[in-house]
Amino acid sequence: MYDLNDSFPEDKADALPPDVLQAILVGELETLYQVSQVLSESLNLQATLSRVLEVLDDRVGLERGLVALVSPEKEELVVYALHGVPDLTAGDIRYRSGEGIVGQVLDQGRSVILHRITDDSRFLGRLGIYDPQRPFIGVPIRSGDEVLGVFAAQPSSNQKELLGERARFLEMVANLIGQTVRLSREVESERRALKDERDELKRTVRGQFGFDNIIGRSFVMRQVFEQVRQVAKWNTTVLIRGETGTGKELIANAIHYNSPRARGPFVKLNCAALPENLLESELFGHEKGAFTGAVSQRQGRFEQADKGTLFLDEIGEVSPGFQAKLLRVLQEGELERVGGTRSIKVNVRVVAATHRDLEADVENGLFREDLYYRLNVMPIFMPTLRERLEDVPDIANFLLQKVAVAQERELTITDAALRVLMHHSWPGNVRELQNCLERAAVMSYDGVIDRDQVLLTGIEEQVTGSRGGQVDLADENLDERERVIAALEQAGWVQAKAARLLGMTPRQIAYRIQTLNIRVKQI
């Protein structure tokens, strides 16, 4: 074996006539140039290496070329390219370090020149592809100090006096291959990292905007989930109805990120946040010079959402004049920028939301009937929190974890506090519940939110809840405090009457009101 800088004993090129030697060197130089071009044409490593071996065979007579690279596990050599042997498939042939001549080149990191293969006992002939009577050259493929693989070929018999020169030439080609292999692996590593990052982002997005981020096991919420799953499959326009704070935007997110358009953009706009003159420019875009301050052309939200989804929140707040312009985009799928004359086609799925009674607005002439029917293709009604009080514990725990992250500490909530929350009417829906929990967390010095912290936020303690009806005072699930409060509520907060309901004396109930720290309402 010989290092790159060694003088090869088999090298008899100097004995050749000068013109012949010069022609050989020029041929090798031209071949190196062509090899470098092939290596720069594609990042498909296997195809590129196969093409290099083909060039070496055609131009300088190096036949049966083989490129074997160390596997990612660094346990064996895998043949990536093999030329002139149609019956064998690259990738199926492997060598262990030190196995045969190829394995020895890898193991020792030095070149091998054999005058005749059959004379060397290390030659295994396992592949049956080499002529045992001909020479053989194997050189390491390097990148810096690291040996990445082995490059081997068999010169023709009439090149025996050129073996040293051919070995040096193969080492130069191997260096070029080494640079390409290193670059290819770096690109592949970055590609895998980007793919992993993309997959992680997808999981994060689905976690933030998918069904897992919408809490609810109540019957009304299960109905909503089923509607969303069905409508997400299609490009149908969706109108999400419901009071403020019921989670309409979460539903819009879930529709988009569970739809075939999930790879496309999800663009949002609150129609109530802008005056009409700015709303038109924001939605449709504008041309340069369309109005004072329009110093450049600008795409609107519809164009930005092309091949994706546009969420129009508070759609019921737009003026009748602007509704006509909006209707054209929904019907025709085309628009004109402010100050422009060219129609622009857009492919956008529209999801709209409103808290208004659009039917009443249509009847009163505040909302166009044709736009109403164009939007109301698939209505989804979001229930209020008071209609699904059984979901309050799950929602409260979910929101509390968000607060815990913001406050950088652990937060927990007691069952007593949850019972207070479950009997509140929540006119502000989930948004009000979140504000309540944030305030309660601020009031808690040890991270535990109990009944007292909840009451300090201004929540009135009730037992009957917003849906009315009397509570069974004998219910074993009620603790003493809840039983006293329920009796007071049923008695209209008249203590003597509440005492009779509980079988107590007025003195006894007054004592319990004091010791249980019950806030007495004045009716």
C-alpha positions as semicolon CSV with decimal commas, in nm:
position;residue;x (nm);y (nm);z (nm)
1;M;0,000;0,000;0,000
2;Y;0,113;0,353;-0,071
3;D;0,036;0,703;0,048
4;L;-0,053;0,982;-0,189
5;N;0,296;1,136;-0,174
6;D;0,480;0,806;-0,210
7;S;0,665;0,719;-0,528
8;F;0,485;0,422;-0,679
9;P;0,724;0,136;-0,769
10;E;0,496;0,036;-1,055
11;D;0,524;0,384;-1,211
12;K;0,712;0,352;-1,541
13;A;0,548;0,649;-1,712
14;D;0,881;0,835;-1,730
15;A;1,008;0,571;-1,973
16;L;0,738;0,665;-2,225
17;P;0,817;0,900;-2,514
18;P;0,759;1,265;-2,410
19;D;0,480;1,323;-2,665
20;V;0,297;1,008;-2,548
21;L;0,333;1,107;-2,184
22;Q;0,213;1,461;-2,260
23;A;-0,093;1,323;-2,442
24;I;-0,171;1,103;-2,140
25;L;-0,142;1,395;-1,899
26;V;-0,358;1,620;-2,120
27;G;-0,618;1,344;-2,142
28;E;-0,622;1,309;-1,764
29;L;-0,654;1,687;-1,720
30;E;-0,948;1,702;-1,961
31;T;-1,106;1,405;-1,785
32;L;-1,066;1,572;-1,445
33;Y;-1,242;1,878;-1,582
34;Q;-1,528;1,668;-1,717
35;V;-1,550;1,478;-1,386
36;S;-1,572;1,807;-1,196
37;Q;-1,855;1,917;-1,425
38;V;-2,045;1,592;-1,367
39;L;-2,002;1,623;-0,990
40;S;-2,146;1,975;-0,993
41;E;-2,451;1,894;-1,204
42;S;-2,670;1,716;-0,948
43;L;-2,711;1,638;-0,581
44;N;-2,833;1,288;-0,666
45;L;-2,521;1,118;-0,534
46;Q;-2,578;0,773;-0,677
47;A;-2,659;0,898;-1,028
48;T;-2,364;1,141;-1,020
49;L;-2,113;0,877;-0,913
50;S;-2,237;0,637;-1,180
51;R;-2,187;0,906;-1,442
52;V;-1,829;0,972;-1,314
53;L;-1,743;0,603;-1,352
54;E;-1,882;0,608;-1,703
55;V;-1,664;0,908;-1,795
56;L;-1,351;0,739;-1,657
57;D;-1,421;0,428;-1,860
58;D;-1,488;0,619;-2,182
59;R;-1,198;0,865;-2,162
60;V;-0,908;0,694;-1,984
61;G;-0,995;0,323;-1,994
62;L;-1,052;0,273;-1,620
63;E;-1,305;-0,009;-1,631
64;R;-1,535;-0,172;-1,378
65;G;-1,527;0,133;-1,156
66;L;-1,660;0,100;-0,800
67;V;-1,741;0,361;-0,537
68;A;-1,814;0,229;-0,188
69;L;-1,901;0,468;0,095
70;V;-1,903;0,420;0,469
71;S;-2,258;0,361;0,594
72;P;-2,415;0,619;0,832
73;E;-2,369;0,365;1,112
74;K;-1,995;0,353;1,020
75;E;-2,003;-0,026;1,042
76;E;-1,952;-0,125;0,678
77;L;-1,889;-0,007;0,322
78;V;-2,188;0,014;0,091
79;V;-2,132;0,014;-0,286
80;Y;-2,305;0,327;-0,415
81;A;-2,198;0,305;-0,780
82;L;-2,073;0,022;-1,001
83;H;-1,995;0,055;-1,372
84;G;-1,986;-0,206;-1,644
85;V;-2,148;-0,486;-1,444
86;P;-2,518;-0,491;-1,542
87;D;-2,602;-0,804;-1,342
88;L;-2,516;-0,644;-1,005
89;T;-2,709;-0,369;-0,829
90;A;-2,535;-0,097;-0,628
91;G;-2,656;-0,082;-0,270
92;D;-2,683;-0,457;-0,233
93;I;-2,305;-0,504;-0,206
94;R;-2,133;-0,441;0,127
95;Y;-1,786;-0,480;0,277
96;R;-1,675;-0,489;0,637
97;S;-1,370;-0,287;0,736
98;G;-1,061;-0,495;0,650
99;E;-1,255;-0,740;0,432
100;G;-1,074;-0,809;0,105
101;I;-0,869;-0,548;-0,076
102;V;-1,149;-0,289;-0,071
103;G;-1,193;-0,332;0,303
104;Q;-0,815;-0,305;0,353
105;V;-0,805;0,030;0,172
106;L;-1,074;0,159;0,408
107;D;-0,911;0,008;0,716
108;Q;-0,562;0,147;0,649
109;G;-0,662;0,459;0,457
110;R;-0,396;0,400;0,188
111;S;-0,398;0,320;-0,182
112;V;-0,347;-0,028;-0,327
113;I;-0,192;-0,107;-0,666
114;L;-0,193;-0,469;-0,789
115;H;0,000;-0,561;-1,103
116;R;-0,217;-0,869;-1,134
117;I;-0,510;-0,933;-0,901
118;T;-0,468;-1,310;-0,882
119;D;-0,119;-1,272;-0,733
120;D;-0,254;-1,110;-0,411
121;S;-0,397;-1,341;-0,146
122;R;-0,616;-1,058;-0,009
123;F;-0,825;-1,057;-0,324
124;L;-1,148;-1,245;-0,246
125;G;-1,316;-1,236;-0,587
126;R;-1,648;-1,235;-0,403
127;L;-1,821;-1,018;-0,660
128;G;-1,683;-1,201;-0,963
129;I;-1,657;-0,878;-1,158
130;Y;-1,281;-0,832;-1,196
131;D;-1,047;-1,004;-1,445
132;P;-0,793;-1,181;-1,220
133;Q;-0,519;-1,143;-1,482
134;R;-0,540;-0,765;-1,498
135;P;-0,421;-0,484;-1,266
136;F;-0,632;-0,330;-0,993
137;I;-0,617;0,009;-0,822
138;G;-0,804;0,104;-0,502
139;V;-0,775;0,445;-0,337
140;P;-0,939;0,597;-0,025
141;I;-1,202;0,868;-0,063
142;R;-1,123;1,141;0,187
143;S;-1,267;1,459;0,325
144;G;-0,993;1,617;0,531
145;D;-0,862;1,349;0,767
146;E;-1,180;1,141;0,747
147;V;-1,194;0,841;0,514
148;L;-1,541;0,838;0,360
149;G;-1,507;0,535;0,138
150;V;-1,310;0,357;-0,135
151;F;-1,276;0,426;-0,509
152;A;-1,153;0,132;-0,721
153;A;-1,109;0,053;-1,090
154;Q;-0,931;-0,190;-1,319
155;P;-0,700;-0,046;-1,586
156;S;-0,668;-0,228;-1,916
157;S;-0,373;-0,466;-1,954
158;N;-0,190;-0,229;-2,189
159;Q;-0,167;0,034;-1,910
160;K;0,066;-0,166;-1,682
161;E;0,346;0,086;-1,721
162;L;0,103;0,364;-1,617
163;L;-0,018;0,210;-1,290
164;G;0,154;0,468;-1,070
165;E;0,028;0,755;-1,283
166;R;-0,322;0,606;-1,294
167;A;-0,319;0,564;-0,913
168;R;-0,229;0,930;-0,867
169;F;-0,502;1,022;-1,113
170;L;-0,759;0,809;-0,924
171;E;-0,656;0,976;-0,598
172;M;-0,725;1,316;-0,753
173;V;-1,066;1,197;-0,871
174;A;-1,126;1,046;-0,524
175;N;-1,056;1,385;-0,366
176;L;-1,317;1,545;-0,591
177;I;-1,561;1,267;-0,502
178;G;-1,486;1,319;-0,132
179;Q;-1,582;1,687;-0,155
180;T;-1,906;1,594;-0,333
181;V;-1,991;1,322;-0,080
182;R;-1,931;1,562;0,210
183;L;-2,147;1,831;0,046
184;S;-2,419;1,578;-0,034
185;R;-2,427;1,455;0,325
186;E;-2,438;1,809;0,461
187;V;-2,728;1,888;0,229
188;E;-2,904;1,566;0,329
189;S;-2,846;1,643;0,697
190;E;-2,990;1,991;0,654
191;R;-3,281;1,848;0,455
192;R;-3,359;1,601;0,735
193;A;-3,326;1,877;0,994
194;L;-3,564;2,099;0,794
195;K;-3,805;1,808;0,753
196;D;-3,793;1,736;1,125
197;E;-3,844;2,106;1,199
198;R;-4,132;2,120;0,952
199;D;-4,293;1,812;1,105
200;E;-4,246;1,957;1,454
201;L;-4,399;2,287;1,342
202;K;-4,691;2,096;1,192
203;R;-4,744;1,914;1,519
204;T;-4,717;2,241;1,708
205;V;-4,960;2,415;1,475
206;R;-5,208;2,130;1,497
207;G;-5,166;2,134;1,873
208;Q;-5,227;2,507;1,891
209;F;-5,498;2,533;1,627
210;G;-5,641;2,183;1,599
211;F;-5,914;2,011;1,795
212;D;-5,684;1,948;2,092
213;N;-5,681;2,321;2,161
214;I;-6,061;2,338;2,178
215;I;-6,173;2,202;2,511
216;G;-6,512;2,045;2,549
217;R;-6,674;1,710;2,616
218;S;-7,031;1,835;2,644
219;F;-7,290;1,719;2,394
220;V;-7,319;2,061;2,227
221;M;-6,941;2,080;2,175
222;R;-6,925;1,727;2,038
223;Q;-7,181;1,838;1,781
224;V;-6,961;2,135;1,689
225;F;-6,654;1,912;1,653
226;E;-6,840;1,677;1,421
227;Q;-6,954;1,969;1,205
228;V;-6,599;2,103;1,183
229;R;-6,457;1,763;1,087
230;Q;-6,710;1,730;0,807
231;V;-6,690;2,082;0,669
232;A;-6,307;2,096;0,685
233;K;-6,288;1,841;0,401
234;W;-6,447;2,074;0,149
235;N;-6,410;2,430;0,021
236;T;-6,754;2,529;0,148
237;T;-6,791;2,880;0,290
238;V;-6,849;2,864;0,665
239;L;-7,025;3,116;0,890
240;I;-6,943;3,075;1,259
241;R;-7,213;3,220;1,483
242;G;-7,192;3,290;1,854
243;E;-7,144;3,539;2,132
244;T;-6,813;3,716;2,185
245;G;-6,562;3,497;2,366
246;T;-6,708;3,161;2,262
247;G;-6,402;3,058;2,058
248;K;-6,506;3,138;1,701
249;E;-6,148;3,203;1,592
250;L;-6,036;2,868;1,736
251;I;-6,296;2,696;1,522
252;A;-6,177;2,886;1,213
253;N;-5,820;2,771;1,285
254;A;-5,936;2,412;1,328
255;I;-6,122;2,422;0,996
256;H;-5,816;2,547;0,807
257;Y;-5,551;2,326;0,967
258;N;-5,762;2,013;0,925
259;S;-5,845;2,088;0,562
260;P;-5,666;2,011;0,232
261;R;-5,562;2,380;0,237
262;A;-5,356;2,336;0,555
263;R;-5,032;2,384;0,360
264;G;-5,160;2,716;0,229
265;P;-5,177;3,049;0,415
266;F;-5,428;3,124;0,690
267;V;-5,500;3,496;0,684
268;K;-5,717;3,676;0,941
269;L;-5,890;4,013;0,948
270;N;-6,122;4,168;1,203
271;C;-6,369;4,364;0,990
272;A;-6,481;4,574;1,287
273;A;-6,127;4,700;1,353
274;L;-6,100;4,919;1,040
275;P;-6,306;5,201;0,885
276;E;-6,457;5,125;0,544
277;N;-6,199;5,319;0,338
278;L;-5,912;5,125;0,497
279;L;-6,101;4,797;0,496
280;E;-6,126;4,798;0,116
281;S;-5,754;4,853;0,074
282;E;-5,675;4,596;0,341
283;L;-5,888;4,326;0,179
284;F;-5,840;4,402;-0,191
285;G;-5,500;4,573;-0,192
286;H;-5,411;4,890;-0,382
287;E;-5,202;5,014;-0,672
288;K;-4,921;5,263;-0,636
289;G;-5,061;5,616;-0,621
290;A;-5,419;5,500;-0,564
291;F;-5,449;5,744;-0,274
292;T;-5,233;5,965;-0,059
293;G;-4,975;5,746;0,111
294;A;-4,998;5,462;-0,141
295;V;-4,630;5,482;-0,229
296;S;-4,614;5,126;-0,365
297;Q;-4,836;4,847;-0,490
298;R;-4,975;4,626;-0,211
299;Q;-5,151;4,292;-0,207
300;G;-5,467;4,267;0,000
301;R;-5,569;3,990;0,236
302;F;-5,756;3,804;-0,040
303;E;-5,442;3,778;-0,253
304;Q;-5,232;3,687;0,049
305;A;-5,473;3,402;0,124
306;D;-5,462;3,258;-0,229
307;K;-5,480;2,876;-0,216
308;G;-5,548;2,905;0,157
309;T;-5,816;3,034;0,393
310;L;-5,931;3,386;0,479
311;F;-6,098;3,434;0,816
312;L;-6,324;3,740;0,826
313;D;-6,415;3,805;1,188
314;E;-6,709;4,033;1,277
315;I;-6,840;4,017;0,920
316;G;-7,171;4,162;1,039
317;E;-7,006;4,500;1,107
318;V;-6,928;4,593;0,744
319;S;-7,144;4,858;0,577
320;P;-7,405;4,773;0,309
321;G;-7,193;4,957;0,050
322;F;-6,888;4,746;0,116
323;Q;-7,097;4,430;0,130
324;A;-7,161;4,460;-0,246
325;K;-6,786;4,461;-0,319
326;L;-6,735;4,166;-0,092
327;L;-7,014;3,975;-0,260
328;R;-6,843;3,997;-0,600
329;V;-6,526;3,833;-0,470
330;L;-6,723;3,555;-0,305
331;Q;-6,931;3,490;-0,616
332;E;-6,678;3,540;-0,894
333;G;-6,349;3,468;-0,720
334;E;-6,195;3,785;-0,860
335;L;-6,122;4,138;-0,741
336;E;-5,970;4,467;-0,841
337;R;-5,716;4,648;-0,628
338;V;-5,802;5,001;-0,516
339;G;-5,693;5,228;-0,801
340;G;-5,657;4,936;-1,041
341;T;-5,847;4,827;-1,351
342;R;-5,723;4,470;-1,389
343;S;-5,928;4,182;-1,250
344;I;-5,727;3,943;-1,033
345;K;-5,839;3,583;-0,983
346;V;-5,803;3,438;-0,635
347;N;-5,859;3,089;-0,498
348;V;-5,962;3,148;-0,140
349;R;-6,182;2,966;0,106
350;V;-6,372;3,212;0,324
351;V;-6,458;3,141;0,686
352;A;-6,656;3,426;0,842
353;A;-6,776;3,488;1,197
354;T;-7,022;3,716;1,369
355;H;-7,197;3,766;1,701
356;R;-7,480;3,961;1,542
357;D;-7,832;3,843;1,460
358;L;-7,785;3,857;1,082
359;E;-8,142;3,746;1,015
360;A;-8,268;4,054;1,199
361;D;-8,012;4,272;1,019
362;V;-8,133;4,139;0,683
363;E;-8,493;4,213;0,778
364;N;-8,398;4,565;0,888
365;G;-8,197;4,634;0,572
366;L;-7,862;4,644;0,751
367;F;-7,720;4,336;0,580
368;R;-7,761;4,232;0,217
369;E;-7,977;3,926;0,179
370;D;-7,771;3,790;-0,114
371;L;-7,448;3,820;0,086
372;Y;-7,617;3,656;0,384
373;Y;-7,706;3,349;0,177
374;R;-7,361;3,345;0,017
375;L;-7,195;3,337;0,361
376;N;-7,446;3,119;0,542
377;V;-7,377;2,807;0,333
378;M;-7,257;2,611;0,635
379;P;-7,343;2,777;0,968
380;I;-7,177;2,657;1,287
381;F;-7,331;2,781;1,611
382;M;-7,093;2,815;1,903
383;P;-7,261;2,748;2,238
384;T;-7,214;2,991;2,523
385;L;-7,019;2,880;2,827
386;R;-7,336;2,885;3,038
387;E;-7,479;2,624;2,798
388;R;-7,190;2,388;2,868
389;L;-7,098;2,443;3,232
390;E;-6,984;2,079;3,253
391;D;-6,685;2,182;3,039
392;V;-6,574;2,451;3,286
393;P;-6,329;2,231;3,486
394;D;-6,147;2,117;3,173
395;I;-6,138;2,466;3,026
396;A;-6,024;2,617;3,356
397;N;-5,737;2,370;3,392
398;F;-5,632;2,427;3,030
399;L;-5,636;2,805;3,068
400;L;-5,461;2,784;3,403
401;Q;-5,165;2,607;3,242
402;K;-5,133;2,899;3,001
403;V;-5,131;3,139;3,295
404;A;-4,873;2,919;3,469
405;V;-4,641;2,943;3,168
406;A;-4,679;3,322;3,161
407;Q;-4,610;3,350;3,537
408;E;-4,332;3,088;3,519
409;R;-4,460;2,887;3,815
410;E;-4,684;2,592;3,887
411;L;-5,052;2,670;3,940
412;T;-5,330;2,442;4,063
413;I;-5,699;2,491;4,132
414;T;-5,904;2,321;4,403
415;D;-6,236;2,144;4,359
416;A;-6,402;2,405;4,579
417;A;-6,287;2,681;4,343
418;L;-6,407;2,483;4,040
419;R;-6,751;2,441;4,197
420;V;-6,777;2,820;4,229
421;L;-6,677;2,861;3,864
422;M;-6,930;2,600;3,751
423;H;-7,218;2,793;3,907
424;H;-7,138;3,128;3,748
425;S;-7,336;3,248;3,443
426;W;-7,027;3,371;3,247
427;P;-7,179;3,648;3,035
428;G;-6,830;3,705;2,889
429;N;-6,787;3,335;2,810
430;V;-6,438;3,180;2,794
431;R;-6,269;3,520;2,775
432;E;-6,424;3,617;3,108
433;L;-6,319;3,283;3,260
434;Q;-5,961;3,339;3,148
435;N;-5,954;3,687;3,299
436;C;-6,097;3,549;3,622
437;L;-5,826;3,283;3,643
438;E;-5,550;3,534;3,571
439;R;-5,673;3,760;3,851
440;A;-5,712;3,464;4,089
441;A;-5,357;3,349;4,009
442;V;-5,224;3,695;4,094
443;M;-5,404;3,672;4,431
444;S;-5,249;3,331;4,509
445;Y;-4,911;3,354;4,682
446;D;-4,847;2,977;4,682
447;G;-4,983;2,891;4,336
448;V;-5,299;2,723;4,470
449;I;-5,626;2,882;4,359
450;D;-5,900;2,813;4,609
451;R;-6,257;2,938;4,654
452;D;-6,136;3,255;4,829
453;Q;-5,911;3,363;4,540
454;V;-6,197;3,312;4,294
455;L;-6,438;3,514;4,506
456;L;-6,183;3,797;4,529
457;T;-6,211;3,840;4,149
458;G;-6,572;3,953;4,185
459;I;-6,742;3,622;4,103
460;E;-7,070;3,580;4,295
461;E;-7,097;3,245;4,469
462;Q;-7,406;3,052;4,361
463;V;-7,523;2,696;4,376
464;T;-7,830;2,685;4,151
465;G;-7,636;2,814;3,851
466;S;-7,755;3,013;3,554
467;R;-8,008;2,759;3,435
468;G;-8,218;2,793;3,747
469;G;-8,405;2,516;3,920
470;Q;-8,385;2,417;4,284
471;V;-8,093;2,220;4,422
472;D;-8,168;1,907;4,623
473;L;-8,049;2,008;4,970
474;A;-8,006;1,641;5,061
475;D;-7,761;1,586;4,775
476;E;-7,453;1,419;4,924
477;N;-7,232;1,579;4,661
478;L;-7,290;1,919;4,819
479;D;-7,059;2,022;5,099
480;E;-7,198;2,218;5,398
481;R;-7,114;2,557;5,249
482;E;-7,285;2,479;4,918
483;R;-7,589;2,339;5,100
484;V;-7,628;2,660;5,306
485;I;-7,584;2,879;4,997
486;A;-7,840;2,671;4,804
487;A;-8,092;2,707;5,086
488;L;-8,033;3,085;5,103
489;E;-8,080;3,114;4,726
490;Q;-8,404;2,916;4,738
491;A;-8,521;3,128;5,032
492;G;-8,445;3,454;4,853
493;W;-8,162;3,511;5,103
494;V;-8,408;3,528;5,393
495;Q;-8,212;3,358;5,669
496;A;-8,511;3,244;5,877
497;K;-8,669;3,076;5,573
498;A;-8,339;2,915;5,477
499;A;-8,304;2,783;5,832
500;R;-8,642;2,611;5,806
501;L;-8,539;2,449;5,475
502;L;-8,234;2,308;5,646
503;G;-8,405;2,216;5,972
504;M;-8,201;2,469;6,166
505;T;-8,274;2,758;6,395
506;P;-8,205;3,116;6,277
507;R;-7,917;3,130;6,527
508;Q;-7,762;2,814;6,379
509;I;-7,775;2,935;6,018
510;A;-7,641;3,278;6,119
511;Y;-7,348;3,102;6,286
512;R;-7,277;2,893;5,975
513;I;-7,295;3,201;5,750
514;Q;-7,031;3,362;5,968
515;T;-6,801;3,060;6,010
516;L;-6,826;2,951;5,645
517;N;-6,751;3,307;5,530
518;I;-7,062;3,332;5,312
519;R;-7,127;3,669;5,157
520;V;-7,494;3,757;5,221
521;K;-7,679;3,907;4,925
522;Q;-7,923;4,190;4,977
523;I;-8,234;4,114;4,773
